[in-house]
Amino acid sequence: MRRKAGGRRLHLLWVSGSSLQVGLSFPGNRSDLPNGIRRLRVPSRAPSRSTLKLEEAWHEFIPRSQWEERLEGHLTAADLGAAPGGWTWQLVQKGMYVYAIDNGPMAAELMASGQVEHLKEDGFTWEPPYRLDWLVCDIVDKPIRVIAMMERWLVGRWCREAVFNLKLPMKKRWEEVTKCLSHLEDVLHEAGVKYTLRCRHLYHDREEVTVHIRLQ
């Protein structure tokens, strides 16, 4: 409450009508959103609710002042495990041209945009024809298998930025995330790849965490 609090914030949690808990938070180590939740509406034309996971990731990992440079315009992207197209829809809305990789069907309206090439191939083995701007992936599989796929993409520098989810087991989730990210960082370091990495459990995630990597 002091003048020179340096951005620190006082929190009061009423436990009952006669008692409360007092807390203190610091800038950069808290959410400034109401109740810590980013409220997003499901777009009526999006093929699935999973679209909100990627939209929230944009807000979380990409500063709004950099959207025009890093997200918008005639960029190229791949969506691994794309069907029915929730994440691809987000990419298309940003003006990107997308390789949608999945053996399942894509939403017809999304395909009519002319910005999507649907390839019925295995997302774990598919390789892009050239370096892309973005890779996104929401494949449901073991976290360590997804990490191995990401290592192949990043060591090969097949994309400039990536957003992907790690589906977590019911037990030892922290241990699984730590093991996966440590392995990824070891591989990138050994390959001489410079990068920035962030990992968050977003509001629209469930039993998973979202990882963002940007190559330097």
Protein Blocks (a to p, Z undefined) as FASTA:
>chain_A
ZZklnopacddddfblmbccdddddehiacfbehhiacddddfkbcbfklmmmmmmmmmm
mcfklmmmmmgcjdddddehkbgolmmmmmmmnopacddddfbdcdfklmmnopaccddd
dfklgccfbdcfbdcdfbdcdfklmmmmmmmmmmnopafbdcddddddfbhklmmmmmmm
mmmmmmmmmnopacdddddddfkbccdcddddddZZ
